[in-house]
Amino acid sequence: LGHCYDYDPDTKTFLFYAKGKTFRYDPAARTWTDLKPKGDPAAAESELGGVLLWSSMCYDREHKQFVLFGGGNVQTGGAIDDADTGRGAPGPCVYSPRENKWTVLELKKQPPQRANSQLVYDPVAKKIVLFGGDQLHQQLADTWTFDLTKREWQQVKTERCPTPRAGHALLWLPKAKKILRGFGFKEEEFN
């Protein structure tokens, strides 16, 4: 299903988004709860004719909200962005645990659609970081940051950049105050 989950340190629970449903897992109580939120991204998915998969989600600690981005559509053969219709995955979508509500943000500028990418929250910059992903015909090696306060994506150009990849991990290292990128799959491994 992709990386459609993250930990909420405020409630000490995990939030999962899968096949149009939003669940909370409480590890202390060992319980699952179907949250049935308002404004679920499933409504946007129905316009695409299928189910959104291979998205990425992370928790923004500053705003106490989850951000969901990217993914592909099962009904259209996993297409990330349909050139004929201009439709791709909705996004970004923001989930507010306090309001139990999803909101699809309509932004003028955002990263190209992709699947199997990764989001991670940088608490120093107070921004979400996106790297890489898969567009079916190619893998990406671009880096973007998302500022939830300004509701703005910004592409980040770096002097050195990892090779294009998908299915990788991004982790925040609190002591080093840096983001670690896991290996994932490089494009040449699929050829």
C-alpha positions, 0 to 999 in steps of 0.5 A: 500500500506504500508508506501510508502511516506514521507515528503521532508522538502527541497521542502515542498512536499510529495513523494508517490510511489504506484503501480509502479508510483511516485507522488509528492503532494504539500500541499500549491498548493493542486496539485498532479504531476505524476513524471514519473521518470527514472529507476522506481522500477516498472521495477524490479517489472515486473520481480517478476510478480506483483506489489510491496506493503507494502514497506516502504520509508523515506527521507534521509535529508543528501543526499536529496534522498528517500529510499524504502525498503521491500514489497511483491508481489501481484501476488505471493500471497504476498510472501515476499521472494520466496524460490524457486526462491530466489526473493523478493522485489527489494531493497533498491531503492533510488529516487533522486528528483534532477535527477527524477530517481530511482536506485535499489542498488545491495548490498552484505548485507541487511536485510532479506526481509519483509513487513509492516516494517518501516523506519525513518531517524535519523538526528543525526547519519545521517542513516536510521533506520529499525525495525521489519516487517512481513515475512508472516510466522513470524514477526520480531523484528530486528533493522538495520541502512542504511548509504547511503554514504557507501551504507551499512546496519548494524544490531544493537543489543540492550540490550532491544528490543520490541516484534516482530511486523508489521504495526507499526510507527517509528517517530523521536523526535527532542527534545529528539533526539530519535526514538519512535516506535508506537504499530503496530500488534504483532504476537499473535494478528493474531493467 
